[in-house]
């Protein structure tokens, strides 16, 4: 249980285009979903936190108009990188916090997706 | 900033126990110690967490000192597939706690 998927696993796009990344909790309802970004040889940096049906909370320095987050249901969150530029090339990882428990002890724990590698040319 | 300090890297021989230390001297009473690992180009994988008692599961054991200022993650029989970056994170288990990642320890398991 507690599986999080992301789609696509990798994407290459041209500068100036927009890219949408999906994050799904497959076997549980996620009260909260998180988006992280990881540059090569660096640690994960939290970008934003989103709760189903409400606006996302962005970390300092993250442009909310550039990184659009939609959390329309308890199992799906999307991150759209608008007008992508080469400096946005990174590994984007989502995480979901368990709402309804899939197993004893998993309530409120966070599980991560496999990540999406974005390359902007 | 992360509230934990870990060694940058460690080596371990295959089949031997890997002991990964973590200092969290400013941990508060309601914060848990979590361990995740990240294998290259994958998302982080949950390993174990604890509050004050030692914990064990099918992946690892977690030893927390009595004063809770440090802990050790033990992989009892390391394999090559355990090569990864291991993150020690302290977090309030309540709904407001987020996982903030530090630099972690790069564990290299060698044949």
gemmi code that builds the backbone of each chain (N, CA, C; Angstrom):
import gemmi

chains = {
    "A": [
        ("UNK", (0.804, -1.208, 0.000), (0.000, 0.000, 0.000), (0.833, 1.253, 0.000)),
        ("UNK", (0.180, 2.430, 0.004), (0.822, 3.735, 0.045), (1.728, 3.968, -1.151)),
        ("UNK", (1.172, 3.798, -2.333), (1.939, 3.987, -3.564), (1.574, 5.332, -4.176)),
        ("UNK", (2.612, 6.064, -4.575), (2.442, 7.355, -5.238), (3.061, 7.253, -6.625)),
        ("UNK", (2.312, 7.672, -7.622), (2.836, 7.625, -8.987), (2.982, 9.032, -9.539)),
        ("UNK", (3.850, 9.183, -10.491), (4.027, 10.440, -11.199), (4.050, 10.173, -12.698)),
        ("UNK", (3.532, 11.159, -13.432), (3.543, 11.045, -14.880), (3.734, 12.416, -15.499)),
        ("UNK", (4.647, 12.573, -16.443), (5.507, 11.521, -16.985), (6.735, 11.284, -16.094)),
        ("UNK", (7.484, 10.262, -16.384), (8.710, 10.012, -15.620), (9.842, 10.908, -16.117)),
        ("UNK", (9.753, 11.305, -17.382), (10.718, 12.266, -17.894), (10.070, 13.033, -19.043)),
        ("UNK", (10.517, 14.261, -19.227), (9.976, 15.084, -20.308), (11.052, 16.058, -20.774)),
        ("UNK", (11.101, 16.242, -22.078), (11.989, 17.228, -22.701), (11.100, 18.220, -23.438)),
        ("UNK", (11.321, 19.495, -23.208), (10.488, 20.501, -23.860), (11.350, 21.670, -24.322)),
        ("UNK", (10.757, 22.472, -25.168), (11.444, 23.659, -25.660), (11.228, 24.821, -24.700)),
        ("UNK", (12.184, 25.717, -24.681), (12.085, 26.897, -23.840), (10.844, 27.704, -24.208)),
        ("UNK", (10.101, 28.141, -23.200), (8.905, 28.935, -23.423), (7.618, 28.143, -23.388)),
        ("UNK", (7.709, 26.842, -23.427), (6.505, 26.020, -23.368), (6.164, 25.680, -21.919)),
        ("UNK", (4.960, 25.144, -21.736), (4.513, 24.748, -20.397), (4.457, 23.237, -20.293)),
        ("UNK", (4.734, 22.744, -19.119), (4.767, 21.296, -18.883), (3.935, 20.976, -17.647)),
        ("UNK", (3.087, 19.962, -17.763), (2.264, 19.539, -16.629), (2.747, 18.190, -16.128)),
        ("UNK", (2.900, 18.097, -14.812), (3.303, 16.848, -14.164), (2.174, 16.418, -13.229)),
        ("UNK", (1.796, 15.154, -13.324), (0.721, 14.623, -12.481), (1.288, 13.785, -11.344)),
        ("UNK", (0.634, 13.878, -10.208), (0.996, 13.075, -9.040), (-0.277, 12.432, -8.512)),
        ("UNK", (-0.256, 11.123, -8.400), (-1.443, 10.393, -7.931), (-1.116, 9.478, -6.754)),
        ("UNK", (-2.013, 9.478, -5.772), (-1.936, 8.463, -4.727), (-2.833, 7.318, -5.181)),
        ("UNK", (-2.251, 6.141, -5.334), (-2.953, 5.050, -6.003), (-3.882, 4.258, -5.081)),
        ("UNK", (-3.540, 4.143, -3.833), (-4.339, 3.272, -2.961), (-4.674, 3.932, -1.635)),
        ("UNK", (-4.634, 5.256, -1.619), (-5.050, 5.952, -0.413), (-5.462, 7.372, -0.777)),
        ("UNK", (-6.175, 7.994, 0.129), (-6.558, 9.389, -0.054), (-5.543, 10.276, 0.643)),
        ("UNK", (-5.087, 11.270, -0.082), (-4.036, 12.143, 0.438), (-4.637, 13.457, 0.920)),
        ("UNK", (-4.525, 13.721, 2.199), (-5.015, 14.996, 2.725), (-4.174, 16.154, 2.212)),
        ("UNK", (-2.913, 15.909, 2.050), (-1.984, 16.954, 1.637), (-0.977, 16.350, 0.657)),
        ("UNK", (-0.617, 17.141, -0.343), (0.433, 16.728, -1.271), (1.517, 17.797, -1.309)),
        ("UNK", (2.721, 17.371, -1.553), (3.871, 18.247, -1.541), (4.619, 18.120, -2.861)),
        ("UNK", (5.231, 19.225, -3.280), (6.088, 19.200, -4.458), (7.490, 19.641, -4.063)),
        ("UNK", (8.463, 18.823, -4.481), (9.863, 19.100, -4.219), (10.601, 19.230, -5.549)),
        ("UNK", (11.744, 19.902, -5.487), (12.617, 20.024, -6.657), (14.017, 19.645, -6.213)),
        ("UNK", (14.726, 18.955, -7.078), (16.080, 18.526, -6.733), (16.995, 18.760, -7.916)),
        ("UNK", (18.003, 19.613, -7.711), (19.026, 19.845, -8.724), (20.142, 18.819, -8.532)),
        ("UNK", (20.937, 18.590, -9.579), (21.976, 17.558, -9.498), (22.890, 17.739, -8.291)),
        ("UNK", (23.126, 16.647, -7.595), (24.027, 16.580, -6.443), (23.567, 17.458, -5.291)),
        ("UNK", (22.309, 17.828, -5.277), (21.763, 18.594, -4.159), (20.626, 17.821, -3.513)),
        ("UNK", (20.201, 18.314, -2.369), (19.118, 17.664, -1.654), (17.766, 18.133, -2.192)),
        ("UNK", (16.725, 17.516, -1.720), (15.380, 17.919, -2.128), (15.011, 19.238, -1.465)),
        ("UNK", (14.405, 20.121, -2.237), (13.933, 21.400, -1.717), (12.420, 21.458, -1.859)),
        ("UNK", (11.731, 21.702, -0.754), (10.285, 21.804, -0.779), (9.875, 23.054, -1.538)),
        ("UNK", (8.994, 22.880, -2.525), (8.513, 24.012, -3.309), (7.179, 24.529, -2.764)),
        ("UNK", (6.259, 23.592, -2.525), (4.919, 24.005, -2.136), (4.169, 22.858, -1.501)),
        ("UNK", (3.157, 23.242, -0.750), (2.274, 22.295, -0.072), (0.852, 22.578, -0.529)),
        ("UNK", (0.116, 21.544, -0.875), (-1.259, 21.783, -1.300), (-2.229, 20.852, -0.588)),
        ("UNK", (-3.356, 21.414, -0.223), (-4.452, 20.645, 0.360), (-5.586, 20.593, -0.635)),
        ("UNK", (-6.258, 19.487, -0.689), (-7.324, 19.289, -1.648), (-8.374, 20.386, -1.535)),
        ("UNK", (-8.670, 21.019, -2.668), (-9.711, 22.032, -2.714), (-9.305, 23.422, -2.271)),
        ("UNK", (-8.053, 23.623, -1.921), (-7.621, 24.957, -1.502), (-6.333, 25.340, -2.228)),
        ("UNK", (-5.976, 26.611, -2.094), (-4.778, 27.092, -2.784), (-3.519, 26.531, -2.143)),
        ("UNK", (-2.511, 26.366, -2.970), (-1.243, 25.839, -2.469), (-0.494, 26.911, -1.674)),
        ("UNK", (0.307, 26.448, -0.738), (1.198, 27.322, 0.024), (2.603, 27.139, -0.513)),
        ("UNK", (3.197, 28.221, -1.001), (4.498, 28.144, -1.635), (5.602, 28.525, -0.655)),
        ("UNK", (6.740, 27.885, -0.802), (7.905, 28.229, 0.014), (8.513, 29.534, -0.508)),
        ("UNK", (9.247, 30.179, 0.363), (9.863, 31.447, -0.004), (10.772, 31.267, -1.213)),
        ("UNK", (10.634, 32.170, -2.158), (11.477, 32.128, -3.348), (10.898, 31.337, -4.493)),
        ("UNK", (9.786, 30.663, -4.291), (9.152, 29.885, -5.360), (8.025, 30.712, -5.957)),
        ("UNK", (8.072, 30.947, -7.261), (7.080, 31.801, -7.917), (5.782, 31.041, -8.149)),
        ("UNK", (4.719, 31.481, -7.527), (3.451, 30.774, -7.648), (2.844, 30.911, -9.034)),
        ("UNK", (3.170, 31.985, -9.750), (2.618, 32.154, -11.093), (3.374, 31.333, -12.124)),
        ("UNK", (4.549, 30.885, -11.744), (5.335, 30.067, -12.665), (5.082, 28.579, -12.421)),
        ("UNK", (4.922, 28.221, -11.183), (4.692, 26.819, -10.811), (3.258, 26.702, -10.297)),
        ("UNK", (2.353, 26.377, -11.212), (0.938, 26.306, -10.879), (0.602, 24.929, -10.322)),
        ("UNK", (-0.011, 24.927, -9.163), (-0.368, 23.667, -8.518), (-1.879, 23.584, -8.388)),
        ("UNK", (-2.411, 22.451, -8.809), (-3.836, 22.173, -8.689), (-4.018, 20.864, -7.951)),
        ("UNK", (-4.842, 20.887, -6.935), (-5.090, 19.676, -6.126), (-6.593, 19.455, -6.112)),
        ("UNK", (-7.093, 18.939, -7.236), (-8.536, 18.896, -7.458), (-9.236, 17.767, -6.719)),
        ("UNK", (-8.501, 16.742, -6.360), (-9.140, 15.622, -5.673), (-8.183, 15.068, -4.628)),
        ("UNK", (-8.674, 14.135, -3.840), (-7.857, 13.564, -2.771), (-6.807, 12.584, -3.287)),
        ("UNK", (-6.800, 12.340, -4.596), (-5.817, 11.413, -5.138), (-4.995, 12.004, -6.273)),
        ("UNK", (-5.194, 13.275, -6.594), (-4.495, 13.850, -7.737), (-4.071, 15.286, -7.477)),
        ("UNK", (-2.786, 15.553, -7.739), (-2.269, 16.911, -7.733), (-1.455, 17.097, -9.003)),
        ("UNK", (-1.506, 18.289, -9.575), (-0.708, 18.563, -10.761), (0.163, 19.786, -10.540)),
        ("UNK", (1.344, 19.736, -11.123), (2.279, 20.851, -11.122), (2.500, 21.248, -12.568)),
        ("UNK", (2.217, 22.502, -12.897), (2.462, 22.994, -14.248), (3.588, 24.019, -14.198)),
        ("UNK", (4.639, 23.720, -14.927), (5.750, 24.667, -15.054), (5.448, 25.519, -16.281)),
        ("UNK", (5.132, 26.775, -16.070), (4.738, 27.637, -17.171), (5.958, 28.358, -17.739)),
        ("UNK", (5.926, 28.557, -19.062), (7.017, 29.254, -19.743), (8.374, 28.746, -19.240)),
        ("UNK", (8.575, 27.469, -19.420), (9.783, 26.837, -18.875), (11.044, 27.369, -19.551)),
        ("UNK", (12.095, 27.471, -18.767), (13.405, 27.887, -19.256), (14.449, 26.864, -18.826)),
        ("UNK", (15.614, 26.869, -19.451), (16.631, 25.858, -19.109), (16.948, 25.776, -17.615)),
        ("UNK", (16.872, 26.890, -16.914), (17.171, 26.852, -15.479), (16.107, 26.121, -14.664)),
        ("UNK", (14.959, 25.825, -15.305), (13.918, 25.043, -14.624), (14.170, 23.545, -14.757)),
        ("UNK", (15.164, 23.180, -15.547), (15.507, 21.765, -15.686), (15.895, 21.216, -14.320)),
        ("UNK", (15.208, 20.153, -13.926), (15.427, 19.622, -12.582), (14.677, 18.307, -12.445)),
        ("UNK", (14.808, 17.702, -11.287), (14.081, 16.485, -10.927), (12.961, 16.921, -9.995)),
        ("UNK", (11.714, 16.746, -10.420), (10.569, 17.177, -9.632), (9.925, 15.946, -8.978)),
        ("UNK", (9.736, 16.026, -7.681), (9.238, 14.872, -6.921), (8.021, 15.295, -6.114)),
        ("UNK", (6.980, 14.516, -6.184), (5.812, 14.805, -5.354), (5.750, 13.834, -4.182)),
        ("UNK", (5.027, 14.243, -3.189), (4.839, 13.407, -2.010), (3.403, 13.573, -1.545)),
        ("UNK", (2.849, 12.530, -0.976), (1.470, 12.577, -0.507), (1.405, 12.107, 0.933)),
        ("UNK", (0.609, 12.827, 1.706), (0.415, 12.459, 3.108), (-0.854, 11.645, 3.229)),
        ("UNK", (-0.784, 10.546, 3.928), (-1.906, 9.620, 4.031), (-3.043, 10.226, 4.847)),
        ("UNK", (-4.227, 10.221, 4.249), (-5.421, 10.670, 4.954), (-6.085, 9.479, 5.603)),
        ("UNK", (-6.733, 8.646, 4.781), (-7.283, 7.392, 5.284), (-6.191, 6.345, 5.251)),
        ("UNK", (-5.998, 5.674, 6.358), (-4.867, 4.769, 6.485), (-5.009, 3.558, 5.579)),
        ("UNK", (-3.904, 3.188, 4.947), (-3.887, 1.949, 4.163), (-3.389, 0.796, 5.000)),
        ("UNK", (-2.689, 1.111, 6.046), (-2.226, 0.062, 6.940), (-2.031, 0.679, 8.308)),
        ("UNK", (-2.003, -0.154, 9.282), (-1.876, 0.355, 10.651), (-0.576, 1.123, 10.783)),
        ("UNK", (-0.690, 2.313, 11.281), (0.501, 3.121, 11.493), (0.848, 4.055, 10.369)),
        ("UNK", (0.143, 4.000, 9.244), (0.539, 4.832, 8.120), (-0.174, 6.179, 8.095)),
        ("UNK", (-1.159, 6.368, 8.933), (-1.895, 7.627, 8.930), (-0.950, 8.791, 9.161)),
        ("UNK", (-1.095, 9.818, 8.331), (-0.307, 11.040, 8.401), (1.132, 10.880, 7.927)),
        ("UNK", (1.552, 9.723, 7.478), (2.904, 9.560, 6.960), (2.959, 10.022, 5.512)),
        ("UNK", (4.170, 10.392, 5.083), (4.387, 10.879, 3.732), (5.071, 9.826, 2.885)),
        ("UNK", (4.559, 9.655, 1.661), (5.175, 8.732, 0.717), (5.462, 9.488, -0.573)),
        ("UNK", (6.531, 9.092, -1.237), (7.029, 9.850, -2.373), (6.793, 9.140, -3.695)),
        ("UNK", (6.606, 9.948, -4.722), (6.552, 9.425, -6.070), (7.947, 9.163, -6.601)),
        ("UNK", (8.040, 8.575, -7.783), (9.343, 8.223, -8.359), (10.083, 9.395, -8.980)),
        ("UNK", (9.411, 10.537, -9.109), (10.068, 11.712, -9.669), (9.851, 11.862, -11.167)),
        ("UNK", (9.980, 13.104, -11.625), (9.883, 13.454, -13.048), (11.117, 14.269, -13.423)),
        ("UNK", (11.834, 13.791, -14.404), (13.036, 14.503, -14.868), (12.609, 15.464, -15.970)),
        ("UNK", (12.735, 16.760, -15.725), (12.394, 17.779, -16.716), (13.672, 18.367, -17.309)),
        ("UNK", (13.743, 18.347, -18.620), (14.856, 18.982, -19.339), (14.277, 20.010, -20.290)),
        ("UNK", (14.693, 21.253, -20.125), (14.212, 22.335, -20.976), (15.356, 22.752, -21.903)),
        ("UNK", (15.101, 22.661, -23.193), (16.162, 22.961, -24.172), (16.175, 24.437, -24.532)),
    ],
    "B": [
        ("UNK", (16.363, 25.605, 7.649), (17.524, 24.716, 7.694), (17.124, 23.401, 8.368)),
        ("UNK", (17.816, 22.327, 7.909), (17.567, 21.025, 8.509), (18.009, 21.062, 9.962)),
        ("UNK", (17.341, 20.270, 10.803), (17.661, 20.260, 12.220), (18.579, 19.115, 12.582)),
        ("UNK", (19.144, 18.480, 11.601), (19.981, 17.301, 11.854), (21.337, 17.471, 11.197)),
        ("UNK", (22.338, 16.779, 11.744), (23.650, 16.722, 11.108), (24.026, 15.269, 10.917)),
        ("UNK", (24.539, 14.977, 9.742), (24.941, 13.618, 9.383), (26.294, 13.681, 8.685)),
        ("UNK", (27.067, 12.590, 8.764), (28.316, 12.589, 7.983), (27.983, 12.636, 6.499)),
        ("UNK", (28.878, 13.240, 5.750), (28.636, 13.406, 4.314), (28.608, 12.067, 3.598)),
        ("UNK", (29.506, 11.173, 3.971), (29.582, 9.895, 3.272), (30.114, 8.811, 4.191)),
        ("UNK", (29.781, 7.568, 3.838), (30.266, 6.402, 4.573), (30.401, 5.243, 3.600)),
        ("UNK", (31.338, 4.356, 3.899), (31.471, 3.122, 3.143), (31.141, 1.948, 4.043)),
        ("UNK", (30.672, 0.882, 3.436), (30.351, -0.331, 4.186), (30.611, -1.527, 3.278)),
        ("UNK", (31.154, -2.576, 3.863), (31.378, -3.795, 3.091), (30.081, -4.579, 2.970)),
        ("UNK", (29.879, -5.159, 1.806), (28.682, -5.961, 1.566), (28.579, -7.082, 2.593)),
        ("UNK", (27.368, -7.248, 3.149), (27.134, -8.281, 4.143), (27.365, -7.854, 5.571)),
        ("UNK", (28.035, -6.733, 5.748), (28.274, -6.213, 7.085), (27.158, -5.253, 7.473)),
        ("UNK", (27.097, -4.940, 8.772), (26.094, -3.979, 9.232), (26.552, -2.557, 8.894)),
        ("UNK", (25.613, -1.761, 8.441), (25.870, -0.336, 8.199), (25.217, 0.457, 9.316)),
        ("UNK", (26.017, 1.261, 9.994), (25.515, 2.081, 11.096), (25.625, 3.552, 10.709)),
        ("UNK", (24.491, 4.187, 10.527), (24.480, 5.578, 10.079), (24.048, 6.478, 11.237)),
        ("UNK", (24.951, 7.373, 11.667), (24.626, 8.235, 12.808), (23.921, 9.515, 12.373)),
        ("UNK", (23.207, 10.097, 13.333), (22.525, 11.369, 13.098), (22.444, 12.126, 14.415)),
        ("UNK", (22.815, 13.386, 14.385), (22.672, 14.245, 15.555), (21.478, 15.175, 15.391)),
        ("UNK", (20.665, 15.240, 16.412), (19.498, 16.135, 16.407), (19.337, 16.708, 17.801)),
        ("UNK", (20.317, 17.493, 18.204), (20.392, 17.965, 19.591), (19.287, 18.941, 19.963)),
        ("UNK", (18.630, 19.558, 18.966), (17.570, 20.533, 19.274), (16.173, 19.946, 19.106)),
        ("UNK", (16.083, 18.640, 19.043), (14.780, 17.992, 18.842), (13.843, 18.344, 19.990)),
        ("UNK", (12.581, 18.596, 19.660), (11.615, 18.922, 20.697), (10.803, 17.683, 21.069)),
        ("UNK", (10.054, 17.803, 22.154), (9.384, 16.642, 22.710), (8.369, 15.971, 21.795)),
        ("UNK", (7.761, 16.741, 20.883), (6.729, 16.177, 20.016), (7.257, 15.825, 18.620)),
        ("UNK", (8.557, 15.899, 18.443), (9.130, 15.582, 17.137), (9.640, 14.148, 17.085)),
        ("UNK", (9.345, 13.515, 15.961), (9.811, 12.167, 15.705), (11.096, 12.219, 14.875)),
        ("UNK", (11.828, 11.131, 14.877), (12.995, 10.962, 14.011), (12.581, 10.049, 12.858)),
        ("UNK", (12.729, 10.553, 11.649), (12.400, 9.789, 10.446), (13.671, 9.518, 9.644)),
        ("UNK", (13.685, 8.371, 9.005), (14.755, 8.062, 8.059), (14.154, 7.709, 6.712)),
        ("UNK", (14.697, 8.350, 5.691), (14.364, 8.046, 4.305), (15.672, 7.775, 3.576)),
        ("UNK", (15.582, 7.116, 2.450), (16.751, 6.985, 1.592), (16.357, 7.263, 0.147)),
        ("UNK", (17.341, 7.684, -0.634), (17.101, 7.993, -2.030), (18.180, 7.311, -2.864)),
        ("UNK", (17.736, 6.348, -3.615), (18.616, 5.710, -4.582), (18.667, 6.614, -5.803)),
        ("UNK", (19.792, 6.620, -6.477), (20.044, 7.556, -7.562), (18.878, 7.631, -8.544)),
        ("UNK", (18.425, 8.886, -8.784), (17.373, 9.181, -9.772), (16.023, 8.555, -9.430)),
        ("UNK", (15.784, 8.299, -8.156), (14.475, 7.818, -7.722), (13.929, 8.742, -6.632)),
        ("UNK", (12.647, 8.595, -6.319), (12.081, 9.339, -5.206), (12.523, 8.739, -3.881)),
        ("UNK", (12.473, 9.533, -2.812), (12.855, 9.016, -1.502), (11.959, 7.866, -1.058)),
        ("UNK", (12.548, 6.942, -0.330), (11.838, 5.767, 0.176), (11.837, 5.814, 1.694)),
        ("UNK", (10.667, 5.673, 2.286), (10.548, 5.647, 3.743), (11.236, 4.399, 4.284)),
        ("UNK", (11.999, 4.578, 5.376), (12.647, 3.424, 6.009), (12.001, 3.126, 7.351)),
        ("UNK", (12.042, 4.100, 8.251), (11.606, 3.843, 9.618), (11.444, 5.165, 10.340)),
        ("UNK", (10.715, 5.191, 11.422), (10.672, 6.379, 12.260), (10.441, 5.961, 13.707)),
        ("UNK", (10.762, 6.879, 14.636), (10.583, 6.589, 16.048), (10.510, 7.852, 16.871)),
        ("UNK", (10.040, 7.707, 18.077), (9.927, 8.850, 18.983), (11.008, 8.774, 20.067)),
        ("UNK", (11.002, 7.710, 20.851), (12.028, 7.559, 21.874), (12.454, 6.117, 22.083)),
        ("UNK", (11.577, 5.192, 21.752), (11.944, 3.783, 21.871), (12.663, 3.324, 20.610)),
        ("UNK", (13.495, 2.317, 20.757), (14.125, 1.726, 19.582), (13.064, 1.043, 18.732)),
        ("UNK", (13.243, 1.088, 17.431), (12.286, 0.512, 16.508), (12.999, -0.415, 15.536)),
        ("UNK", (12.279, -1.428, 15.087), (12.824, -2.349, 14.087), (11.725, -2.724, 13.117)),
        ("UNK", (12.072, -2.780, 11.847), (11.160, -3.320, 10.844), (11.959, -4.183, 9.876)),
        ("UNK", (11.333, -4.541, 8.791), (11.985, -5.475, 7.860), (13.176, -4.848, 7.142)),
        ("UNK", (13.277, -3.541, 7.168), (14.376, -2.865, 6.468), (15.542, -2.540, 7.387)),
        ("UNK", (15.238, -2.083, 8.602), (16.304, -1.528, 9.428), (15.891, -1.467, 10.891)),
        ("UNK", (16.862, -1.082, 11.712), (16.601, -0.787, 13.118), (16.987, 0.655, 13.390)),
        ("UNK", (16.258, 1.268, 14.302), (16.532, 2.653, 14.688), (16.803, 2.678, 16.184)),
        ("UNK", (17.980, 3.166, 16.530), (18.376, 3.274, 17.933), (18.405, 4.760, 18.281)),
        ("UNK", (17.599, 5.168, 19.250), (17.541, 6.562, 19.684), (18.107, 6.641, 21.092)),
        ("UNK", (19.022, 7.576, 21.310), (19.612, 7.715, 22.635), (18.558, 8.168, 23.638)),
        ("UNK", (18.859, 7.918, 24.901), (17.878, 8.219, 25.950), (17.533, 9.704, 25.991)),
        ("UNK", (18.514, 10.570, 25.728), (18.240, 12.017, 25.726), (17.674, 12.492, 24.387)),
        ("UNK", (17.530, 11.579, 23.442), (16.950, 11.838, 22.113), (17.748, 12.817, 21.273)),
        ("UNK", (18.976, 13.094, 21.647), (19.757, 14.067, 20.886), (20.491, 13.431, 19.715)),
        ("UNK", (20.477, 12.151, 19.626), (21.095, 11.492, 18.478), (20.451, 10.136, 18.251)),
        ("UNK", (20.674, 9.615, 17.054), (20.133, 8.296, 16.725), (21.052, 7.619, 15.721)),
        ("UNK", (20.847, 6.319, 15.562), (21.620, 5.534, 14.605), (20.677, 4.629, 13.833)),
        ("UNK", (20.797, 4.669, 12.537), (20.070, 3.750, 11.670), (20.987, 2.569, 11.383)),
        ("UNK", (20.477, 1.369, 11.569), (21.281, 0.179, 11.352), (20.661, -0.673, 10.243)),
        ("UNK", (21.458, -0.893, 9.204), (21.083, -1.868, 8.178), (21.862, -3.125, 8.513)),
        ("UNK", (21.220, -4.178, 8.971), (21.960, -5.306, 9.580), (22.882, -6.051, 8.620)),
        ("UNK", (22.491, -6.188, 7.389), (23.312, -6.918, 6.412), (23.250, -6.145, 5.094)),
        ("UNK", (24.126, -5.193, 4.944), (24.056, -4.302, 3.788), (24.323, -5.055, 2.485)),
        ("UNK", (23.556, -4.684, 1.464), (23.770, -5.220, 0.124), (24.115, -4.074, -0.817)),
        ("UNK", (24.550, -4.425, -2.011), (24.916, -3.397, -2.985), (23.727, -2.494, -3.292)),
        ("UNK", (22.519, -3.046, -3.200), (21.319, -2.266, -3.504), (20.983, -1.260, -2.410)),
        ("UNK", (21.691, -1.341, -1.291), (21.484, -0.345, -0.229), (22.306, 0.921, -0.456)),
        ("UNK", (23.112, 0.940, -1.495), (23.861, 2.159, -1.824), (22.867, 3.269, -2.165)),
        ("UNK", (22.926, 4.362, -1.406), (21.942, 5.432, -1.542), (22.347, 6.594, -0.646)),
        ("UNK", (21.603, 7.681, -0.751), (21.744, 8.783, 0.209), (20.678, 8.591, 1.282)),
        ("UNK", (21.106, 8.598, 2.523), (20.209, 8.360, 3.650), (19.961, 9.673, 4.383)),
        ("UNK", (18.700, 9.999, 4.550), (18.313, 11.251, 5.186), (17.686, 10.994, 6.551)),
        ("UNK", (18.197, 11.700, 7.540), (17.627, 11.695, 8.884), (16.865, 13.008, 9.046)),
        ("UNK", (15.604, 12.936, 9.421), (14.756, 14.131, 9.485), (13.970, 14.099, 10.785)),
        ("UNK", (13.896, 15.232, 11.452), (13.028, 15.320, 12.626), (11.777, 16.102, 12.239)),
        ("UNK", (10.663, 15.623, 12.659), (9.396, 16.207, 12.227), (8.308, 15.931, 13.253)),
        ("UNK", (7.471, 16.931, 13.425), (6.261, 16.747, 14.200), (5.343, 15.831, 13.412)),
        ("UNK", (4.866, 14.779, 14.049), (4.050, 13.825, 13.309), (2.652, 14.366, 13.028)),
        ("UNK", (2.315, 15.496, 13.633), (1.015, 16.081, 13.396), (0.884, 16.618, 11.986)),
        ("UNK", (-0.275, 17.073, 11.658), (-0.567, 17.464, 10.286), (0.253, 18.659, 9.820)),
        ("UNK", (0.820, 19.447, 10.720), (1.555, 20.627, 10.294), (3.006, 20.349, 9.979)),
        ("UNK", (3.479, 19.171, 10.276), (4.892, 18.893, 10.059), (5.200, 18.568, 8.609)),
        ("UNK", (6.215, 19.215, 8.046), (6.673, 18.885, 6.700), (8.030, 18.211, 6.778)),
        ("UNK", (8.360, 17.438, 5.769), (9.674, 16.801, 5.692), (10.649, 17.768, 5.040)),
        ("UNK", (11.618, 18.218, 5.813), (12.656, 19.114, 5.309), (13.950, 18.313, 5.222)),
        ("UNK", (14.479, 18.201, 4.028), (15.642, 17.350, 3.795), (16.938, 18.141, 3.958)),
        ("UNK", (17.873, 17.554, 4.675), (19.239, 18.076, 4.728), (20.055, 17.438, 3.626)),
        ("UNK", (21.366, 17.384, 3.831), (22.246, 16.833, 2.794), (22.356, 15.312, 2.845)),
        ("UNK", (22.052, 14.722, 4.000), (22.082, 13.272, 4.099), (23.472, 12.693, 4.092)),
        ("UNK", (23.518, 11.351, 4.214), (24.768, 10.600, 4.159), (24.755, 9.713, 2.923)),
        ("UNK", (25.799, 9.857, 2.110), (25.934, 8.979, 0.947), (26.591, 7.677, 1.411)),
        ("UNK", (25.802, 6.602, 1.452), (26.322, 5.288, 1.839), (26.699, 4.513, 0.588)),
        ("UNK", (27.953, 4.081, 0.554), (28.421, 3.249, -0.556), (28.717, 1.863, -0.010)),
        ("UNK", (27.976, 0.877, -0.491), (28.216, -0.509, -0.091), (29.113, -1.139, -1.150)),
        ("UNK", (30.230, -1.661, -0.689), (31.239, -2.164, -1.626), (31.367, -3.685, -1.520)),
        ("UNK", (31.622, -4.340, -2.658), (31.744, -5.807, -2.644), (32.937, -6.267, -1.820)),
    ],
}
model = gemmi.Model(1)
for chain_id, residues in chains.items():
    chain = gemmi.Chain(chain_id)
    for i, (resn, *xyz) in enumerate(residues, 1):
        res = gemmi.Residue()
        res.name, res.seqid = resn, gemmi.SeqId(i, " ")
        for name, pos in zip(("N", "CA", "C"), xyz):
            atom = gemmi.Atom()
            atom.name, atom.element = name, gemmi.Element(name[0])
            atom.pos, atom.b_iso = gemmi.Position(*pos), 0.0
            res.add_atom(atom)
        chain.add_residue(res)
    model.add_chain(chain)
structure = gemmi.Structure()
structure.add_model(model)
structure.setup_entities()
